[in-house]
């Protein structure tokens, strides 16, 4: 997952994952259009709260490092602030705003230790919102439990898939 590019790869898997989780995708990633931080917007039941929720997902490639956290207009911090400052206040309908928002940072790699305190501080600063961190490890678990059914494959392929899933984190 960490090797997947953001555009045309990771942004393609996540909507399929959401659909398999019974979350309807209402806006997907688009090239060349300012998206105010939200690459994918889905609405469905949050398994953690049981409430109908807006899932506002910003997708980033690879690992989250200090440079990726806060370096330019494509940085993680800028995307998260755009979601709060612009997308929620200007792009969402009154009907959508009736439901809570969960802002998800989705990426194929891992969040480096040098950035974890920035992430925690950001969440504390914007405590009126719910946040989630979909790292490569969490994504692989969600994909395994929601998208893959090994009974679709022959026995020799099942063994290879199990072995691959075991070594994904390595």
N, C-alpha and C positions, 0 to 999 in steps of 0.2 A: 504493500500500500504506500510506503514512503517513496517509492519510485514513480508513482503515478503523477502525471501532470495535473494541475488544477483544472485547466480548460480541456474539455473533450474527454477527460478520463475520470477523475474523481467527481466532477460535477455531473457525470452521467450515472455513476453508481448510486449516489446518494438519493436521487429521486426514486429510483427503483427500490431502494431500501425503505424509504418512507412509505411508499405504496404497499410494500409487504407488511409494514407495521400498522396498516389501516390509517395512515396519515395522508390526506389529500394534498397534492402539490398544487398550489394556486399560482405560484410564480417560480419560474426556473431561471437558470443562468442564461445570460445573453451576452454576446460579444459586442463591443463597441457602444454599449448603452450604460450610462451611469446607473448603478443599482443601489446606491446609498447603503452599501455594506452588506446587503442581503443578496446572496447568490441564489438561495432557495428558500421559499416561504411555503410552509405546509400547515395544515390545520387538522387536528385530530385529538384523540384522547391521550393525555400524558400518562404513561404507565406509572409514574412516580406519584402523581396527585389524583389521578382518576378524573381530572377536569378536561374539558375541551380547551385546547391551547393552541396558540400561534407558535409554530416552531420557526424561528428566524435564524437561518444558517448562513454563516460566512465560511467559505471554503478556502483553505490555504494549502499550499504544496509542501510536502516534506516535513522537516522539523521546525518547531517554533524556537527561534533563537533571539538573541537581543536585537540583532539587526532587523529581523522580520517583525518583531514586536512594535518597534517605533522608529521607522526610518524614512518613510515617505507616504504619499497618498494611498498606496496599496498596502500599508502596514496593518497588522492585526489591530492595534489600538485605534487607528483611524477608522477602520471598518466597523469596529464595535461602537465607536462614538457616532458614526454616521447612522447606524441602525437606531440608536437612541434619539439622536438629535433630529434626524430627517425622516427616516423610513417610518418609524412608529407615528410620528406627529403629522406627516404629510402624505404618506402613501397608503396607509391602511384605511379601510372603510369603517364607518361607525359600527357596522355589524361585527367586523373582525375585532374591533377594539373592546367589544363586550367580553372578550375572552382574554385570559392572561397571556403574556408573551414570555417565551423561553428563548433566550439568545444562545445559540450553539456555535462554538468555535470547532470547526471540523477540519482535520488535517491528517495526512497519511502517516506521519512520523510520530515523534515524541516531543513533549515540551521540555526544553532543556532547563536544568536547575537554575541557571542564571536569570530565567524569565518567570519562574513560578511565583516569586514574591510580587512581581508586577501584576500577574493574573489575579492573585488573591487580593491585592490592593484595589484593582479595578472593580472586582466583584463587590468589595466592601463599600467602595465609593458609590456604586449604583445599586444599592441594596433593595431598591424598589422593584428590581427586575430579577428574574430567575435566569441563571446561567448554567450551561453544561459544557463539558470538555470532551469532544469526540476525537481522541487521539487514534493513532493506527491500531493500538491494542483494543480499544473499545470498539472501533469500527469493525475489526476482524471478528470480534465476538458477536456484534449485531448482525453482520453479514452471515456468519455461521448459523446463528439461531433463527434468522428470518428469511434468508435468500437461498441457502443451500439445503437441499434434501438429498443426502447421499444415496438414497434408494433409487434415484434417477440413473445411477451409473452402474457399470459392471463391477464385479468384485475387485479386480486388479486396479481399477481406477479409484475405487473407494479407499483402498490401502494407501495409494499415493496421495490422495486428498487428505486423509487423516495425518499422514506424515508431514505434509506441507503445512497444515494448520498448526501442528505441534511446534514447528520451527518458525512460524511467522514472526514471532517476537525477536528471534535471533537475526 
